[in-house]
Amino acid sequence: MNFGSYDTYVDETADAADAADAVDDGRGAGGFGGGPAVRALDTEAVHAGRDDLARQGLHAAPIDLSTTYPSYDSRAEAARIDAFAADGAEPAGPPVYGRLGNPTVARFETALARLEGTDSAVAFASGMAALSAVLLVRNAMGLRHVVAVRPLYGCSDHLLTAGLLGSEVTWVDPAGVADALRPDTGLVMVESPANPTLAELDLRALAHACGSVPLLADNTFATPVLQRPAEHGARLVLHSATKYLGGHGDVMAGVVACDEEFARGLRQIRFATGGVLHPLAGYLLLRGLSTLPIRVRAASSNAAELARRLAADPRVARVHYPRIGGAMIAFEVYGDPHEVIAGVRLITPAVSLGSVDSLIQHPASISHRIVDAADRRGAGVSDRLLRLSVGLEDVEDLWADLDGALGTDRLPETAGAGREPSRTALRLPERAADR
């Protein structure tokens, strides 16, 4: 089986604009979960979770800020609560209490499930709350062992390694997943493209190796615009919705797209532990989804061009950019990465990613600082690696800022006339028509 490479590539000779054309229209073979119609991803992004509005005489989705709701039939209410406690199905009828569910948040959940091609989705107050709920669902079944592939987001790595929720983790290379499974293995977790190296994995091969153990794929970097892991066999699709799904740096959230059976367990954990998403955040996420395809494609086009220029720059030792495209770049510099961070003026030096504006950070100092240094370096996160989240600014302005931050005095000592710098070979995503 081909589990993919820990390296990522972009072809220097390809046209950078191809990145924007690398995504299909989102019409999956079996349609999208949550409804009978097969609609293009761009259409789902605009209409999913909103299909009932016109019948209600509404155009924009309403925001329901209520924390509680009137109930004059306490016997019927008791029956509904008993049913939820028994199986985690969403209570039928009107809302009961904000921790049990909220109509505005439910619209976002419906829309995200449609985009990812799953039956259901369950939203949380943050991506880490969402991952914690997944682990607690499996732990409650006595399945505390997790098999995981590095790199993962630093806090995800820490949550597993520290065993804060009672989980035990075995770290493996992709090819070692099947051999690491045990009777008490409840989950296999991967990121593809991975944070921050953008390493890509063969999700279909991994899902096959997992057998009956659920594969959780963190799809935060790719979004359903670039890949839908459920189509490749992942049972669980995790997002830090703070990133691309919201897209404007003003909402914090997490969400798990999955089958309805698993969603029921997640809802029970959410109710018991309280990691609910605020309705206003649910509204902002629903609105964010409507522009997700156009934002991701435009930012990906910028990123592909910047990756090409960085790969040709003698001040840059190596560039990582995924085959599927995307708006994230990782690159290693010959000089001091901290000086690059301090030198940007247009790009914001900040943690997080996926916003309309560009952000740059030093993973070894921030997002992955909590990971043991040896484990971090072993996963390819070098001390000279920078992670760039490319936004919607003009690409020439972005390049001017990067060029200035890289400086004129940061060439490697061995660089000279006629010598090519060491860097990853780049290959941009194929044109959709060539696939």
C-alpha positions in Angstrom: 0.0 0.0 0.0 1.1 3.5 -0.7 0.6 5.6 2.5 2.0 8.7 0.9 5.2 10.6 1.6 6.3 12.7 4.5 7.6 15.2 1.9 5.4 17.5 -0.1 6.0 18.8 -3.6 5.2 21.5 -6.1 6.5 21.6 -9.7 8.5 24.7 -10.3 7.7 24.6 -14.0 3.9 24.5 -13.5 1.6 27.5 -13.7 0.9 28.8 -10.2 -2.6 29.6 -11.2 -3.3 25.9 -11.5 -3.8 25.6 -7.8 -7.1 27.4 -8.1 -8.2 24.9 -10.7 -7.2 21.8 -8.8 -10.5 21.2 -7.0 -13.5 19.4 -8.6 -17.0 20.8 -8.2 -17.7 18.7 -5.2 -20.3 16.4 -6.7 -19.6 13.1 -4.8 -20.6 9.8 -6.3 -23.2 9.3 -3.7 -24.2 12.9 -3.1 -23.8 14.6 0.2 -25.1 13.4 3.6 -28.1 15.1 5.1 -30.2 15.4 1.9 -31.3 13.6 -1.3 -30.1 16.2 -3.9 -26.7 16.0 -5.4 -25.5 19.6 -5.6 -22.1 21.0 -6.3 -20.0 22.0 -3.4 -20.2 25.7 -4.2 -24.0 25.4 -4.1 -24.0 23.5 -0.9 -21.8 26.1 0.7 -24.4 28.8 0.0 -27.6 26.8 0.6 -27.0 23.9 3.0 -28.6 24.6 6.4 -30.7 27.3 4.9 -33.1 25.3 2.6 -36.1 26.0 4.9 -35.7 29.7 5.1 -37.9 30.7 2.1 -40.8 28.6 3.4 -40.5 30.6 6.7 -40.5 33.9 4.8 -36.9 34.5 5.7 -33.8 35.2 3.6 -30.9 35.4 6.1 -30.6 32.7 8.8 -31.8 33.9 12.2 -29.8 33.9 15.3 -31.5 32.2 18.2 -29.7 33.4 21.4 -32.1 31.7 23.9 -30.6 29.5 26.6 -33.9 28.0 27.6 -37.3 27.5 26.0 -40.9 27.3 27.3 -42.3 23.9 28.1 -45.9 23.4 29.3 -46.0 19.6 29.1 -43.4 18.4 31.6 -44.3 14.8 31.0 -43.5 15.0 27.4 -40.4 16.9 28.2 -39.3 14.2 30.6 -39.8 11.6 27.8 -37.7 13.6 25.4 -34.8 14.0 27.9 -35.0 10.3 28.7 -34.7 9.5 25.0 -31.7 11.7 24.6 -30.0 10.2 27.6 -30.6 6.8 26.2 -29.3 7.2 22.7 -28.1 10.8 22.0 -30.5 11.4 19.2 -31.4 15.0 18.8 -34.6 15.7 20.7 -37.7 15.8 18.5 -39.8 18.9 18.7 -39.0 22.4 19.9 -35.7 23.2 21.6 -35.3 22.4 25.4 -32.1 24.0 26.7 -29.0 25.5 25.1 -26.7 22.7 26.2 -29.0 20.1 24.5 -28.9 22.0 21.2 -29.5 25.3 19.5 -31.3 26.0 16.2 -28.6 28.3 14.8 -25.8 25.9 15.7 -27.8 23.1 14.2 -27.9 24.9 10.8 -24.1 25.1 10.8 -23.9 21.4 11.7 -26.2 20.5 8.9 -24.3 22.6 6.4 -20.9 21.2 7.4 -22.2 17.6 7.2 -23.4 18.3 3.7 -20.0 19.7 2.7 -18.0 16.8 4.2 -20.5 14.2 2.9 -21.4 12.7 6.2 -24.7 12.0 8.0 -24.1 14.4 10.8 -21.9 16.9 12.4 -21.5 18.0 16.0 -20.1 21.4 16.9 -18.1 22.4 19.9 -16.6 25.5 21.6 -13.2 24.8 20.1 -11.3 22.2 18.0 -9.7 20.8 21.2 -13.1 20.4 22.8 -14.2 18.5 19.7 -11.2 16.2 19.9 -11.6 15.7 23.6 -15.2 14.6 23.0 -14.1 12.0 20.5 -11.6 10.6 23.0 -14.2 10.5 25.8 -16.7 8.7 23.6 -14.2 5.9 23.0 -12.9 5.9 26.5 -16.4 5.4 27.8 -16.5 2.2 25.8 -13.2 1.0 27.4 -11.3 1.8 24.2 -8.6 4.0 25.6 -5.8 3.2 23.2 -5.1 5.6 20.3 -2.7 5.1 17.4 -1.5 8.4 15.9 0.8 9.6 13.2 3.0 12.7 13.7 3.0 15.5 13.1 -0.3 16.6 14.6 -1.2 20.1 15.8 0.8 20.7 19.0 -2.1 20.7 21.4 -3.5 17.5 19.9 -0.1 15.9 20.3 0.0 17.0 23.9 -3.5 15.9 24.8 -2.6 12.4 23.6 0.9 12.2 24.9 0.0 13.5 28.4 -2.9 11.2 28.7 -5.0 14.0 30.2 -8.2 12.2 29.4 -7.0 8.7 30.3 -6.0 7.8 26.8 -2.8 5.9 25.9 -1.1 6.7 22.6 1.2 4.8 20.3 3.0 6.9 17.8 3.7 5.2 14.4 4.7 5.9 10.9 1.8 5.5 8.4 2.9 2.0 7.4 2.9 0.9 11.0 -0.7 1.6 11.8 -2.1 -1.9 11.3 0.6 -3.5 13.5 0.0 -1.0 16.3 -3.7 -1.9 16.7 -4.8 -3.6 19.9 -8.1 -5.0 21.2 -8.5 -1.8 23.2 -7.7 0.6 20.3 -10.5 3.1 19.9 -9.1 5.5 17.4 -6.5 6.1 14.7 -5.7 9.8 14.3 -3.9 11.6 11.5 -3.7 15.0 9.9 -3.4 15.4 6.1 -2.0 17.8 5.1 -0.3 17.8 8.5 0.3 20.8 10.8 2.9 22.3 10.2 4.9 20.3 7.7 2.0 19.8 5.2 2.9 16.1 4.9 0.2 14.2 3.0 -1.0 10.7 3.7 -3.0 8.2 1.7 -6.2 8.3 3.6 -7.8 5.4 1.7 -4.9 3.1 2.5 -4.9 4.2 6.1 -8.7 3.5 6.4 -8.1 0.0 5.1 -5.3 -0.5 7.6 -7.5 0.6 10.4 -10.0 -2.2 9.8 -13.0 -1.7 12.1 -11.2 1.0 14.2 -12.4 4.5 13.3 -10.0 6.7 11.4 -10.1 10.3 12.5 -8.7 12.7 9.9 -8.1 16.3 10.9 -9.2 18.2 7.7 -8.6 21.7 9.1 -5.9 22.6 6.5 -7.6 21.1 3.4 -11.2 21.9 4.2 -13.9 20.0 2.2 -13.0 22.3 -0.8 -9.8 20.3 -1.3 -10.6 16.9 0.1 -13.4 15.0 1.8 -11.8 12.4 4.0 -15.1 10.5 4.5 -15.0 9.6 0.8 -11.7 7.9 1.5 -12.9 5.9 4.4 -12.4 8.2 7.4 -15.2 7.7 9.9 -14.5 11.0 11.7 -13.5 14.3 10.1 -12.2 16.9 12.6 -12.0 20.7 12.0 -10.8 23.5 14.1 -13.6 25.6 12.7 -11.7 28.7 14.1 -9.6 28.5 10.9 -11.0 28.3 7.4 -14.6 27.5 8.1 -15.0 30.7 10.0 -12.4 32.4 7.8 -12.1 35.8 9.4 -10.3 35.3 12.7 -13.3 36.3 14.8 -14.8 33.0 15.9 -13.5 30.0 17.9 -15.1 26.6 17.3 -14.6 23.0 16.5 -16.7 20.4 14.7 -16.7 16.7 14.0 -18.4 15.4 10.9 -19.3 11.7 11.2 -22.0 9.1 10.9 -25.2 9.5 13.1 -24.3 6.7 15.4 -21.0 8.3 16.5 -22.7 11.8 16.5 -25.1 10.6 19.2 -22.2 9.8 21.5 -20.7 13.1 20.8 -23.9 15.0 21.7 -24.1 13.1 25.0 -20.5 14.1 25.9 -21.1 17.7 24.8 -24.2 17.9 27.0 -22.4 16.3 30.0 -19.2 18.3 29.7 -20.6 21.6 28.5 -18.3 22.4 25.5 -21.2 23.9 23.6 -20.8 26.4 20.7 -22.3 29.8 21.3 -25.2 30.6 18.8 -23.5 33.7 17.5 -20.4 31.6 16.7 -22.7 29.2 14.9 -24.1 32.0 12.9 -20.7 33.3 11.9 -19.6 29.9 10.9 -22.7 29.3 8.8 -22.0 32.6 7.1 -18.4 31.7 6.7 -19.2 28.5 4.9 -21.0 30.4 2.1 -17.7 32.0 1.0 -15.5 29.0 1.9 -14.9 27.7 -1.7 -14.0 31.1 -3.2 -11.8 32.0 -0.2 -9.9 28.7 -0.3 -9.4 28.8 -4.0 -8.2 32.4 -4.1 -5.8 32.0 -1.2 -4.5 28.7 -2.7 -3.7 30.5 -5.9 -1.7 33.1 -3.9 0.0 30.3 -1.9 1.0 28.3 -5.0 2.7 31.4 -6.5 4.5 32.2 -3.2 5.7 28.6 -2.9 7.2 28.8 -6.4 9.0 32.0 -5.6 10.3 30.8 -2.2 11.6 27.6 -3.8 13.6 29.7 -6.2 15.0 31.9 -3.5 18.6 31.2 -2.3 17.7 32.4 1.2 15.2 29.5 1.6 16.6 26.1 2.3 13.4 24.1 1.7 9.7 24.6 0.8 6.8 22.3 1.7 3.6 22.7 -0.3 1.0 19.9 -0.7 0.0 18.1 -3.8 -3.7 18.9 -3.3 -2.9 22.6 -3.1 -4.1 24.9 -0.3 -3.3 28.2 1.3 -0.7 26.9 3.7 3.1 26.9 3.1 5.9 25.7 5.3 9.5 26.8 4.5 12.9 26.5 6.2 15.3 29.4 6.0 19.1 29.5 6.1 19.1 32.6 8.4 17.4 33.2 11.7 13.7 32.5 11.5 13.0 34.8 14.4 14.4 37.7 12.4 12.0 36.8 9.5 9.1 36.9 12.0 10.2 40.3 13.3 10.7 41.6 9.8 7.2 41.3 8.3 5.0 44.4 8.1 2.0 43.4 6.0 1.8 39.7 7.1 0.7 39.4 10.8 3.1 37.4 13.0 0.6 35.4 14.9 -0.5 31.9 15.8 -3.6 30.4 14.0 -4.4 30.3 10.3 -7.1 30.3 7.7 -8.1 33.9 7.9 -8.6 36.3 5.0 -5.4 38.0 6.0 -1.9 36.3 6.0 -0.3 35.0 9.2 3.2 33.7 9.8 4.5 31.9 12.9 7.5 29.8 14.1 6.0 26.4 15.1 8.9 25.4 17.3 8.3 28.5 19.4 4.5 28.6 19.5 2.1 26.0 18.0 4.3 23.0 18.6 6.3 24.3 21.6 4.4 22.0 23.9 5.7 18.9 22.0 9.0 17.4 23.2 11.8 18.9 21.2 13.1 15.5 20.0 9.7 14.3 19.0 9.1 17.6 17.3 12.2 17.4 15.2 11.6 13.7 14.5 8.3 14.7 12.9 10.1 17.1 10.6 9.4 20.3 12.6 12.8 21.9 12.5 13.9 24.9 14.4 14.2 26.8 11.1 10.7 26.0 9.9 8.2 28.8 9.4 4.5 28.3 8.8 2.7 30.8 6.5 -1.1 31.0 6.2 -1.7 32.8 3.0 -4.6 35.2 2.8 -6.4 37.2 0.1 -4.0 40.1 -0.3 -2.4 40.8 -3.6 0.3 38.3 -4.2 2.8 41.0 -5.2 2.3 42.8 -1.9 2.7 39.6 0.0 5.9 38.7 -1.9 7.3 42.2 -1.3 6.8 41.8 2.5 8.4 38.3 2.5 11.3 39.5 0.4 12.0 42.3 2.8 11.6 40.1 5.9 14.0 37.5 4.4 16.6 40.2 4.2 19.7 40.7 2.0 22.3 39.3 4.4 20.8 35.9 5.0 22.3 33.8 2.2 23.9 30.5 3.2 27.7 30.7 3.5 28.1 28.1 0.8 25.8 29.8 -1.7 27.6 31.3 -4.7 27.4 31.9 -8.3 26.0 28.9 -10.2 25.0 27.0 -7.1 21.4 25.9 -6.6 20.2 26.1 -3.0 19.0 23.0 -1.3 15.2 22.9 -1.5 12.3 20.6 -1.9 11.3 20.0 -5.5 8.0 21.6 -6.1 5.1 20.4 -8.2 1.9 22.4 -8.3 -1.5 20.6 -8.3 -2.7 19.3 -11.6 -5.3 21.0 -13.6 -8.7 19.6 -12.9 -9.1 18.6 -16.6 -5.9 16.5 -16.5 -7.0 14.4 -13.5 
